Amino acid sequence: MPLTSLLAAAAVAVSMPSEVHIAYGDEVSEMVVAWASSIPEKDGYVRFAKQNGSQPPTSCSSFQLAPQASQLAMNTSADRTTYLYHTVLGGLDPSSTYYYCVGFTEDVLTDPVPFKTRSSSPESTRVMIFGDTGNNHYWSTGTVPTIRKEVENGTVTAVVHTGDFAYYAKDNDGKQGDIHAQEISNLTGSGMVPFMAVPGNAEVFCYRPPGIPLWAQCMEDYQMRFIMPGYEKTHSLWSSFDLGYAHYVLLDSEALLWCGASQSQADQLVFLKNDLEAAQKRRADIPWIFAVVHRPLYSSYNSTGEQLAMRDGFAELLEEYKVDIVFSGHVHSYERTYPVTGNYTITSNATVDEQPNNHYRNPKYPVHVITGAAGNGESIDKFGTYDWTFSAFKSIDIGYSRLTVANKTHVELDFFSITENEVIDNVVIEKDL
């Protein structure tokens, strides 16, 4: 066989991982590592080690070998399959820097990538939050490099996606989903900070792999790529995690509106009530609670019937347990509300806790933030002309939200406009303990 053929055969035999990203595990001491390949590699490997000294390692050859990775085969068309891997790194020390490498043999691995573990006690954090991305120049040349720069500067603790990813992952024989997942890896610094997510309506289509319950069989691309806490029970449709002074609860709007199943939404509401009850008992130490769900409960965009359904499905519990901020997307723009409750129509407004526009103190109701302007694969959603009293700020700029949880009493939220290359909205939320 000619040398060129031998080299080509060797390249096919062992591929390098793509789409590498990490996520918080079920425990504070865990981190999930996930990646992909277009070749059906038999095994997947991760080596990891705690940072030793001030200099970063140059290889992973001496690192600890993680548990064997799980493999999921996703048939994106009749003749194309994406192979998805994940494993859990356990027993990690809190507030520590680790390095990890990923590969398909014990020796052929990526370069070492650092990540920081969560603290065992609350600390200040800074989270990037956005949704409705898609593969286009606004996303790939705007949002992705801008956030990646913040990640590499060490100012980002984690990233949260509010749903609607690739528009649509199944397109082009599934290559659309692969391209977008690689962009997510790029945005997080090739897996330097955790990427947490909820599904949106753009994730609704079926590959129907075995082993996933019927009610969950409409979001396989999302579920197989993104492994959230409690994956074995909820398949990443809803989950929660603690980070610093805050508890985040991640919800599935499509269980309510699309994917079936009344039983699915009933299961989710049981989870939500139990989760919020547990979070409420720990509020002296972790006082902030944030919810993330794809479709908004309040928006100036003209879809009030859908918003009414969302409020009917979620508002009672979110308000009963005094959730501080509800983040969503779906509407391809940015909007921040005043603290708000109740329903509204074209002739009657919701109930607003009147506060200064940029400083909320002890708000009576949740603040709702629609942050679906990170790029999107369709178009910007322009607002109607009606001036809803619950709306504090809105913009059609491309951009993303940044949430800084400073301590037990102060949170700062801003919206960074890619269009203007500056912060165009800012609010401080303060509460007494």
C-alpha positions as CSV (number, residue, x, y, z in Angstrom):
1,M,0.0,0.0,0.0
2,P,1.4,3.5,-0.9
3,L,2.6,5.6,2.0
4,T,-0.2,8.2,1.4
5,S,-2.8,5.5,1.7
6,L,-1.3,4.2,4.9
7,L,-1.4,7.6,6.4
8,A,-5.0,8.1,5.3
9,A,-6.0,4.8,6.8
10,A,-4.2,5.7,10.1
11,A,-6.1,9.0,10.2
12,V,-9.4,7.2,9.8
13,A,-8.6,4.6,12.4
14,V,-8.3,7.0,15.3
15,S,-10.0,10.4,15.1
16,M,-9.6,13.3,17.4
17,P,-12.6,14.3,19.6
18,S,-14.8,17.2,18.6
19,E,-17.5,19.2,20.4
20,V,-15.8,18.9,23.8
21,H,-17.7,20.5,26.6
22,I,-18.2,20.0,30.4
23,A,-21.2,20.3,32.7
24,Y,-21.8,20.2,36.4
25,G,-22.6,16.8,37.8
26,D,-25.1,15.6,40.4
27,E,-22.6,16.4,43.2
28,V,-20.4,19.4,43.9
29,S,-17.4,17.0,43.6
30,E,-18.4,15.9,40.0
31,M,-17.9,17.3,36.5
32,V,-19.3,15.7,33.3
33,V,-17.1,15.6,30.2
34,A,-18.8,15.1,26.8
35,W,-17.6,14.9,23.3
36,A,-18.3,13.5,19.8
37,S,-16.9,11.7,16.8
38,S,-18.0,10.8,13.3
39,I,-16.2,7.4,13.6
40,P,-17.5,4.5,15.7
41,E,-14.6,4.4,18.1
42,K,-14.9,1.5,20.5
43,D,-13.7,3.3,23.6
44,G,-13.6,6.8,24.9
45,Y,-11.0,8.0,27.5
46,V,-10.5,11.0,29.8
47,R,-7.4,11.6,31.8
48,F,-7.5,14.3,34.5
49,A,-5.4,15.7,37.4
50,K,-5.4,18.5,39.9
51,Q,-3.1,21.3,39.1
52,N,0.3,20.8,40.7
53,G,2.4,24.0,40.9
54,S,2.0,27.2,38.9
55,Q,2.8,25.9,35.5
56,P,0.1,24.2,33.3
57,P,0.9,20.6,32.2
58,T,2.0,20.0,28.6
59,S,0.6,16.5,28.4
60,C,-1.8,14.1,30.2
61,S,0.3,11.0,30.1
62,S,0.6,10.8,33.8
63,F,-2.9,11.8,34.7
64,Q,-5.5,9.6,36.4
65,L,-7.8,7.6,34.0
66,A,-11.5,8.5,34.4
67,P,-14.2,5.8,34.3
68,Q,-14.9,4.4,30.8
69,A,-17.0,6.8,28.8
70,S,-20.6,5.9,27.8
71,Q,-21.3,5.9,24.0
72,L,-24.5,6.9,22.3
73,A,-25.0,6.4,18.6
74,M,-27.3,9.0,17.0
75,N,-28.4,8.1,13.4
76,T,-28.9,11.5,11.9
77,S,-29.8,10.1,8.5
78,A,-29.9,6.7,6.7
79,D,-26.1,6.8,6.0
80,R,-24.7,9.1,8.8
81,T,-24.2,8.6,12.5
82,T,-22.7,10.8,15.2
83,Y,-21.2,9.0,18.1
84,L,-21.5,10.9,21.4
85,Y,-19.5,10.1,24.6
86,H,-19.6,11.2,28.2
87,T,-18.1,10.3,31.5
88,V,-18.2,11.7,35.0
89,L,-15.1,12.9,36.9
90,G,-15.8,12.2,40.6
91,G,-14.1,12.9,43.9
92,L,-12.9,16.4,42.8
93,D,-11.7,18.8,45.5
94,P,-13.6,22.0,45.8
95,S,-12.4,25.4,44.6
96,S,-9.6,23.7,42.7
97,T,-8.2,23.8,39.2
98,Y,-8.0,20.5,37.3
99,Y,-6.7,19.7,33.8
100,Y,-8.2,17.0,31.5
101,C,-7.6,15.4,28.1
102,V,-10.0,13.5,25.9
103,G,-9.4,10.8,23.3
104,F,-10.1,7.3,21.9
105,T,-7.1,5.5,23.1
106,E,-5.2,5.9,26.3
107,D,-2.3,7.6,24.5
108,V,-4.0,9.7,21.7
109,L,-5.5,12.6,23.6
110,T,-6.3,16.3,23.2
111,D,-4.1,18.9,24.8
112,P,-4.7,19.6,28.5
113,V,-7.7,21.9,29.2
114,P,-8.3,23.5,32.6
115,F,-11.5,23.8,34.6
116,K,-12.3,25.0,38.1
117,T,-14.5,23.0,40.5
118,R,-17.3,24.5,42.5
119,S,-16.7,25.7,46.0
120,S,-18.0,23.8,49.0
121,S,-19.2,27.1,50.5
122,P,-20.9,30.0,48.7
123,E,-18.7,32.4,46.7
124,S,-19.3,35.1,44.0
125,T,-20.0,33.9,40.5
126,R,-20.5,35.3,37.0
127,V,-22.7,33.4,34.5
128,M,-23.3,34.1,30.8
129,I,-27.0,33.5,29.9
130,F,-28.5,33.5,26.4
131,G,-30.5,31.4,23.9
132,D,-31.8,31.1,20.3
133,T,-28.4,30.8,18.6
134,G,-28.2,28.9,15.3
135,N,-25.4,28.7,12.8
136,N,-25.0,32.2,11.3
137,H,-22.5,35.1,11.3
138,Y,-24.2,36.9,14.3
139,W,-23.5,33.8,16.4
140,S,-20.2,32.5,15.0
141,T,-18.4,35.8,14.5
142,G,-20.2,37.8,17.3
143,T,-21.4,36.0,20.3
144,V,-19.0,33.0,20.2
145,P,-15.7,34.9,20.1
146,T,-16.9,37.7,22.5
147,I,-17.9,35.2,25.2
148,R,-14.8,33.1,24.6
149,K,-12.6,36.1,25.2
150,E,-14.4,36.6,28.6
151,V,-13.9,32.9,29.4
152,E,-10.2,33.0,28.5
153,N,-9.8,36.2,30.7
154,G,-11.1,34.1,33.6
155,T,-14.2,36.2,34.3
156,V,-16.8,33.5,33.5
157,T,-17.9,30.9,36.0
158,A,-20.4,29.1,33.7
159,V,-22.6,29.4,30.7
160,V,-26.4,28.8,30.6
161,H,-28.3,28.3,27.3
162,T,-32.1,29.0,27.4
163,G,-32.9,26.7,24.4
164,D,-33.2,26.7,20.6
165,F,-29.7,25.7,19.5
166,A,-28.9,24.9,15.9
167,Y,-32.0,25.7,13.8
168,Y,-32.2,22.8,13.2
169,A,-29.8,20.1,14.5
170,K,-31.2,17.4,12.1
171,D,-30.7,19.5,9.0
172,N,-28.0,18.6,6.4
173,D,-28.0,15.0,7.6
174,G,-27.3,16.2,11.2
175,K,-24.3,18.2,10.3
176,Q,-26.1,21.4,11.5
177,G,-26.2,20.0,15.0
178,D,-22.5,19.0,14.9
179,I,-21.4,22.4,13.7
180,H,-23.4,24.2,16.4
181,A,-22.1,21.9,19.1
182,Q,-18.5,22.6,18.0
183,E,-19.3,26.3,18.3
184,I,-20.5,25.8,21.8
185,S,-17.2,24.1,22.6
186,N,-15.3,27.1,21.1
187,L,-17.4,29.5,23.1
188,T,-16.6,27.7,26.4
189,G,-12.8,27.8,25.7
190,S,-12.8,24.2,24.3
191,G,-14.4,23.0,27.6
192,M,-13.0,25.4,30.2
193,V,-16.2,26.4,31.8
194,P,-19.4,24.3,32.3
195,F,-22.2,24.6,29.8
196,M,-25.7,24.2,31.2
197,A,-28.9,24.2,29.2
198,V,-32.6,23.7,28.7
199,P,-34.4,22.5,25.6
200,G,-36.5,24.7,23.3
201,N,-39.0,24.1,20.6
202,A,-36.3,24.0,17.9
203,E,-35.0,20.8,19.6
204,V,-38.3,18.9,18.9
205,F,-37.8,16.1,16.4
206,C,-37.2,12.4,16.7
207,Y,-34.4,9.9,16.1
208,R,-36.1,7.6,18.7
209,P,-33.1,5.7,20.1
210,P,-33.8,2.7,22.4
211,G,-33.9,3.1,26.1
212,I,-35.4,6.6,26.3
213,P,-39.0,6.8,27.6
214,L,-41.7,7.6,25.1
215,W,-42.6,11.0,26.6
216,A,-39.0,12.1,26.1
217,Q,-38.5,10.9,22.5
218,C,-38.8,14.2,20.8
219,M,-35.5,15.9,21.8
220,E,-32.9,13.2,21.3
221,D,-30.2,15.4,19.7
222,Y,-30.3,17.7,22.7
223,Q,-30.6,14.9,25.2
224,M,-27.7,12.9,23.8
225,R,-25.3,15.9,23.5
226,F,-26.0,17.7,26.8
227,I,-25.8,15.7,30.0
228,M,-27.4,17.7,32.8
229,P,-27.7,16.8,36.5
230,G,-30.1,13.9,37.2
231,Y,-29.7,12.7,33.6
232,E,-30.6,9.1,34.4
233,K,-34.0,10.2,35.6
234,T,-35.0,13.2,33.5
235,H,-32.8,12.9,30.4
236,S,-31.7,16.5,30.7
237,L,-35.2,17.8,30.2
238,W,-35.3,19.4,33.7
239,S,-32.6,19.6,36.3
240,S,-31.1,21.9,38.9
241,F,-27.7,22.8,40.5
242,D,-26.1,25.0,43.1
243,L,-23.5,27.6,42.1
244,G,-22.1,30.0,44.6
245,Y,-24.9,31.9,46.4
246,A,-27.5,30.7,44.0
247,H,-29.7,27.7,43.1
248,Y,-30.6,27.3,39.4
249,V,-33.6,25.2,38.3
250,L,-33.7,24.3,34.6
251,L,-37.2,23.6,33.1
252,D,-38.7,22.2,29.9
253,S,-41.4,24.5,28.4
254,E,-42.1,21.9,25.7
255,A,-43.3,19.3,28.1
256,L,-46.1,21.8,28.8
257,L,-46.8,22.9,25.2
258,W,-45.5,20.3,22.7
259,C,-44.1,17.0,23.7
260,G,-46.9,15.3,24.9
261,A,-47.6,14.4,27.4
262,S,-49.6,15.6,30.3
263,Q,-47.8,13.0,32.4
264,S,-44.5,14.6,31.4
265,Q,-45.6,18.0,32.7
266,A,-47.0,16.4,35.8
267,D,-43.7,14.7,36.5
268,Q,-41.9,18.0,35.9
269,L,-44.2,19.9,38.4
270,V,-43.5,17.3,41.0
271,F,-39.8,17.8,40.5
272,L,-40.1,21.6,40.5
273,K,-42.1,21.7,43.8
274,N,-39.7,19.3,45.5
275,D,-36.7,21.1,44.2
276,L,-37.9,24.5,45.3
277,E,-39.0,23.2,48.7
278,A,-35.5,21.9,49.3
279,A,-33.9,25.1,48.0
280,Q,-36.2,27.2,50.3
281,K,-34.9,25.3,53.4
282,R,-31.3,26.2,52.5
283,R,-32.0,29.9,51.7
284,A,-30.1,31.2,54.7
285,D,-26.9,30.0,53.0
286,I,-28.0,30.1,49.3
287,P,-30.5,32.9,49.2
288,W,-30.9,33.4,45.4
289,I,-33.1,31.1,43.2
290,F,-33.1,31.5,39.4
291,A,-35.3,29.6,37.0
292,V,-34.4,29.0,33.3
293,V,-37.1,28.0,30.8
294,H,-37.2,28.4,27.0
295,R,-40.5,30.2,26.5
296,P,-41.2,33.4,28.5
297,L,-44.0,33.9,30.9
298,Y,-44.0,37.7,30.2
299,S,-42.9,39.4,27.0
300,S,-43.9,42.5,25.0
301,Y,-43.8,40.4,21.9
302,N,-47.2,39.5,20.6
303,S,-47.7,35.9,21.8
304,T,-49.9,36.5,24.9
305,G,-51.9,33.2,24.5
306,E,-48.7,31.2,24.7
307,Q,-47.5,33.2,27.7
308,L,-50.8,32.6,29.5
309,A,-50.2,28.9,29.1
310,M,-46.7,29.3,30.5
311,R,-48.0,31.2,33.5
312,D,-50.7,28.7,34.1
313,G,-48.0,26.0,34.0
314,F,-45.3,27.5,36.1
315,A,-46.1,30.9,37.7
316,E,-47.8,29.6,40.9
317,L,-44.8,27.6,42.1
318,L,-42.2,30.2,41.0
319,E,-44.0,32.9,42.9
320,E,-44.9,30.7,45.9
321,Y,-41.2,29.9,46.5
322,K,-40.1,33.5,45.7
323,V,-37.9,32.7,42.7
324,D,-35.8,35.9,42.1
325,I,-35.3,35.9,38.3
326,V,-36.8,33.8,35.5
327,F,-34.6,33.6,32.4
328,S,-36.0,32.6,29.0
329,G,-35.5,33.0,25.3
330,H,-37.8,32.0,22.4
331,V,-38.4,35.7,21.5
332,H,-35.5,36.8,19.4
333,S,-34.7,40.0,21.3
334,Y,-33.9,41.2,24.8
335,E,-36.3,42.3,27.5
336,R,-36.2,42.9,31.2
337,T,-39.4,43.3,33.3
338,Y,-40.1,45.0,36.6
339,P,-41.0,42.5,39.3
340,V,-44.4,41.3,38.0
341,T,-47.3,38.9,38.7
342,G,-50.7,38.1,37.3
343,N,-52.2,37.9,33.9
344,Y,-52.7,40.6,31.3
345,T,-54.6,41.3,28.1
346,I,-54.6,44.2,25.7
347,T,-57.0,46.0,28.0
348,S,-55.6,45.1,31.4
349,N,-52.0,45.0,32.7
350,A,-50.3,42.7,35.1
351,T,-49.5,43.7,38.6
352,V,-46.2,45.4,38.9
353,D,-44.1,46.0,41.9
354,E,-43.1,49.6,41.1
355,Q,-39.4,50.1,41.6
356,P,-36.7,52.3,40.2
357,N,-35.8,51.0,36.7
358,N,-32.2,50.0,37.5
359,H,-32.3,49.1,41.2
360,Y,-34.9,46.6,42.6
361,R,-34.9,46.3,46.4
362,N,-36.7,43.4,48.1
363,P,-38.9,42.8,45.0
364,K,-42.3,41.3,45.7
365,Y,-42.4,39.1,42.6
366,P,-40.0,37.5,40.1
367,V,-38.1,39.6,37.5
368,H,-38.4,38.1,34.0
369,V,-35.5,38.3,31.6
370,I,-35.9,37.3,27.9
371,T,-32.5,36.8,26.4
372,G,-33.1,35.2,23.1
373,A,-30.8,37.5,21.0
374,A,-27.5,35.6,20.8
375,G,-27.7,35.1,17.1
376,N,-30.7,33.0,16.2
377,G,-31.2,31.2,12.9
378,E,-34.3,33.0,11.8
379,S,-34.8,36.7,12.4
380,I,-35.0,39.4,15.1
381,D,-38.4,39.6,16.8
382,K,-39.4,43.3,16.8
383,F,-41.7,44.4,19.6
384,G,-45.3,45.6,19.0
385,T,-46.3,49.2,19.6
386,Y,-48.3,48.5,22.8
387,D,-46.5,49.8,25.9
388,W,-46.9,47.1,28.6
389,T,-46.4,48.5,32.1
390,F,-44.4,45.4,33.2
391,S,-41.6,46.1,30.7
392,A,-38.6,47.9,32.1
393,F,-36.2,47.7,29.2
394,K,-36.2,46.1,25.7
395,S,-33.8,45.9,22.7
396,I,-33.5,44.2,19.4
397,D,-29.7,44.2,19.5
398,I,-27.7,40.9,19.2
399,G,-26.2,40.1,22.5
400,Y,-26.2,38.1,25.8
401,S,-27.0,38.5,29.5
402,R,-24.4,38.5,32.2
403,L,-25.4,37.6,35.8
404,T,-23.1,38.4,38.7
405,V,-24.1,37.0,42.0
406,A,-21.9,39.1,44.3
407,N,-23.0,37.9,47.7
408,K,-26.1,37.0,49.7
409,T,-27.7,40.4,49.3
410,H,-26.7,41.8,45.9
411,V,-27.0,40.6,42.3
412,E,-26.2,42.5,39.2
413,L,-27.6,41.8,35.7
414,D,-26.5,43.4,32.5
415,F,-27.0,42.9,28.8
416,F,-24.0,43.2,26.5
417,S,-24.9,44.3,23.0
418,I,-22.8,42.7,20.3
419,T,-24.3,45.3,17.9
420,E,-23.1,48.2,20.0
421,N,-20.1,46.5,21.6
422,E,-21.1,47.8,25.0
423,V,-23.5,47.2,27.9
424,I,-26.9,48.7,27.1
425,D,-28.9,47.5,30.2
426,N,-28.0,47.1,33.8
427,V,-30.0,46.4,37.0
428,V,-29.0,45.7,40.6
429,I,-31.3,43.5,42.7
430,E,-30.9,43.9,46.4
431,K,-32.6,42.1,49.2
432,D,-32.5,42.0,53.0
433,L,-31.8,38.7,54.7
